Amino acid sequence: MKPDIVVVGASAGGMEALKKLVAQLPSNFPGAIFIVWHIAPAYPSVLPQILERVCPLPVAHAIDKEEIQTGRIYVAPPDHHLLIEPGHIRVTKGPKENRFRPSIDVLFRSAARCYGNQVIGVVLTGMLDDGASGLYAVKEQGGKAIVQHPFDALHSSMPIQAMKTVEVDHCVPVAEMGALLVRMTKEAVKKEGGHLVSEQMDIEVKVAREDNAFESGIMKLGKLSPYTCPECHGMLLQMKEGNRIRFRCHTGHAYSLNSLLVEVTESIEASLWSTLRGIEESQLLMSHMAKHLCETNDSEMAERFLQKSEEANRRARLVRQAVMSHEALSEEKITNPEAYE
């Protein structure tokens, strides 16, 4: 038996990295390749057409329940998770993971669950840490891990976070990955009589597959945390995975510690703008009432409303200052602030 399931994840800067990678593959590549690239959900993806121009293998968006064939490249459609099941593909609208759908973690985890040591996981350039948890699952099930060398990546966060999470088998520039994948897919691996899949992995794949998260047993995954889900405001469970902490809400949304920090600090700005809007609306309303009272010759009450309007204006200025000084944070931004100046 040989490794013939190759799962690839990329985010910021991924287009050029993916083009460079697939251009190196031979027309008789012996495996099936599955790609998740983070893309805005509101726009159509032309990634398959772009990759097919430089690659001898057929490339297409994955179709739900289609059969897996070797020598093909399957790309996750926008706003859909791509999962692998025995012999076929699932394309779903399961909950977002790490703020994304499609999620790299979802693809990698589902491949590891079904194909164990036949899987090769590849993490390319990107921000934050999607793919790190998925690569942990690949390694846990006996598969191999490859990351793009951080110095070769346009954005090094995803490769670095993956290497912090697991002991990778290869850390190489994209220019060397094609030959490496060809060599690795020719190396025999021990046939497994049925690899052991953890209950946690099983539940997480079910959630991404659109199964009911609560009925799938999601509450077993960890202990309740003091945080709420930025997406649906449900309670978040804290999970431990190797040396990583992750979170899931009872409806299924998932976050790494880093992606939760980004989401929470981004949501603060929206809350501040909402607060500012409310204060300014009350100020306008009180000014309007003061004007109306002046017209009815009730100058005493008009003066009271004008005073309250001025107080609201002072509060609004303080909130506006808070909005303008607020910044969204991530682990990378805190540890390497010079890169964001």
N, C-alpha and C positions, 0 to 999 in steps of 0.2 A: 504494500500500500504506500502511496506517495501523497505528499501535501498538494492538494489541487483546489483548495478554496482560498483565494487571496482577497482580503478585505482591506480597503484603502480609505483613509479619512483625511480630508483637507479642509481648510477654512481660508482665512485671509491670505492672499498670494497663491492660492491653490491652482488657479488656471494654468499658469506657466509650468508649475511643478508637475501637474498631471499630464500636460502635453509632452513634456520632456520624458516623463516616465513611460507612457504608453508607446511613444515613438521607438523605444528600444526593444519592444517585444517582437518576437518572430511570429510569422503567420501560423505556425504549428504549436503555439504555446499550449502546454498540456493542462492548464487549469482554467477555472472560471474566475473572473475578476469582478468584484462588486465595489462601487465607489459611492461615497457620500461626500458631497461638497456643499458647505453651507451657502445658501443662496436665498435672497429675499423671496417670501412666499407669493408676493403679488405679481411677479414677473415670470414669463415662460423661460425655461432653461434650454439653451442651445448647446450645452456642453457635449452631448453625444455627437452632434454634427461636427463640432470643432475637433474633438478627439479622433473622430473617424478619418478626418483629413490627413492626420499624421500617423495613423496606426493601421497596420494590416489586418487587425481583428475587427469583426463587426461590433459596433457600439450602439446601444439603445437605452432608452429609459426602461426600467423594469416594469413589468406588468404583473398585477396581482395574480398569484397562483400559477404563473407560467413555470414550465419545467426548466431546471438548471441544465445548461449545456456547457461543456468545456470549450475553450477557444473562443469565448465570448466575453464582452464587457457589459455589465449591467450598471446603470446609473440611477440613483434615487431621484424620483421626480420632486419638484418643488413642493414644500409643505406636506410631505409624506415620509414616514419612516420606511426604510428598506430592511426587511428581515429575511433570514434564511431558515428554511425548514427542510426536513429530509427530502431531497429530490426536487424541491420547488421553492418559489419565492413568495413572500407576502409583502404587499404594499399597503400601509395602513395610515390612519389618522390618529394614532395613539397619542397620549399626553406628551408634551415637549420635555426634552431632557437637556439640561444645561442651557435653557432658553432657545433651543433649536428643534426644528422638525424639518428635514431629517436630522437625526442625531447619529454621530459616529459610534457612540457607546452602544446604542441599540443594535446597529448592524454587527459590531464586533461580538457583543454578548450573545446574540442569537446564533451566530456562526459557531462560536465556541461551544454553545450548548448542544448543537446538533452534530458537529463534525470533529470536535476534540482536537487531537494532534494533527489532523489534516489541514488545519487553518494556519495561514500566515497573515498576521496583522501588520499593516503599514500606516504609520502616522506621519503626515507631511506638515508643511508650514501652516501656521494658524495662531490666532490669539486665544487666550484663556486655556482651558484644559479638556475640552471634549476629546474623547478617545483614550484618555488615561485609564478610566475605569474599564472601558471595553478591552483595552490591551491587557489589563490585569486578568480579566476573564479568559482571554485567549491563552495566556501563560498558565493560568490555574488549570486549564483543561489540557495542557501538554502541547499547545501550539507554539509557533515561533513569532518573535516580535522584531520588527524593523522600524527605525525612526530615521527621518531625514536629519542629517547632521545640523545642529543649530546654526553653525556658521554659514551653512549653505541655504538655510531657510530665510525667506523674506521676513517672516515673523516667527521667532524661535520659541514662543511660549508653549505651544502644543507639544513639540518634540521634547522640550526640557521637562515639562510636567509629566510626560509619559515616562521619561527616564528616571524621574524621582519616584514614580509609582512601582515600576517593575525593572528587573534586570533584563535589558534588551539583548537580543542576540546579535544585532548588527545596527551600527549607527554610521550611516554613509551618506555622501552626497547623492542627489537624485540621479546624476549621470552614471552612477554605478549600480543603481537598483535593478535595471532591466536584466543585466547579466546575472545579478545575484538571485533574482526571482526564478530565472530559468534554471539555474544550478540547484536551488532549493527544492523546486518542484520535481526534480529528478532523483532526489535523495529519498531512499526508502525510509519509512517510519514503521514502528511496530504496530501491527494491527491490534486494535482494542476490542475486547469482548463486550464493550458497553461501558463507556466512561461514566463515572459518578458525577452527577450534576447536583449542586447544592440547591436547597429549597429556595434560598434567596434568588439565585439566578433564574430558577424556574418561574418564580412569581414575577420577577421584573420583565422577563420576556413575555409572559402572558399579558401584563399591563400594556406593553408596547404593541401587542397584537390586537388590542382593542377589547380584551376581556375586561369585565368589571373589576376594578382594582380592589375594592373593598371585599367582594366575594372571592377574589383570588388569594386573599390572606395577607394583604399588604401591611396590616397592623402588626404582623409577626416580625417585620423587618428591622425594627429598632425601638428605641425608647422615645417617648414624647420629648420634644425640645421646646424651648420658650419662643420659638420663631414661627411665623405664619408664612404660608406660600404666597409669594408676590403675584402669582398668576391668578389663583382662585381664593386666596385668603384662608385656606384650610390649614389645619395644624400640620406641622412638619415633624416627621420621625427622623431621628438621628441614627445613621448607620455607620458601621465600621467596616472597612474593606482594606485589609493589609495595613498600611500606614496612612490611609486616607480616611477622612470623614466625609460622608455624603448625607443628603437629606431627600426624603420623599414625602409628599403630602398624601392624604388618604384617597384623593382622586387620581393620583398617579404622577403628577409633575415631579421631576427630579432635578437636583442641583448638587454640584460640588460645592465645597466651602467657598471657593473663589467665585464661581458663577453666582452664588447666593449673595455674596458681598456686592458684586456689580449690580445685580438686580435691585437689591434693597437700597443702595445709595442712589441709583438712578430714579427709583420711585419717590425718593424724598423730594426731588425737584418738582415732580408733578404735584405732590401734596402741598408744597409751598406755594406753587402757582394757584392751586385751588383755594388755599387759605387767603391769598392776596385778592383773588377775585371776590371772595365772600366779603372781606373787609371793605373793599372799594364799592361794592354794591350797597352795603349798609350805609357807607358815607354818602353816596349819591341819593339814596332814599331819604336820609335825614336832612340833607340839603334841600331836597324837593319839598319835604314837609315844612321846613322852616320858611321857605318861600311862600308856600300856601298859607301858613299862619300869618305871615306879614300882610298878605293880601286881605286877610279877614280881620286885620288890626289887633291880632293877639301877639303883640311884640314880646311879651315876657316868655311865652312858650316858644316862640320863634328863636329867641336868644338861647334857650336851653338846648334846642335841637342843633343850633349852629355850634355850640360848645361841644356837644357829643360828636358832631361831624368832624370837628378839628381833632378831637381825641382819636377818632378812627383813622384820620389822615396820618397822624403821627405813628400809629401802629402799623399802617400800611407801608410807611417808609422803612420801618425796621424789618418787616417781612421781605420787602423788595431787596434790601441789602443782603438778607440771608440767602435769597434766591441767587443773587449775582455772585456771592462768594462761595456757593455750594459747588462741590465737584463730585462726580461719580468716581468710585475707587475700585481698584482691583489689586491683587497681590503684586502684579508686575509694576503697577503705577506707584505703589508705596515703596517697593524695594529698588526701583530704578526710575526715579522721578525725572532724571535728566532726559530720558528718551521721550518724555511727553511735553517738554518745554518748547 
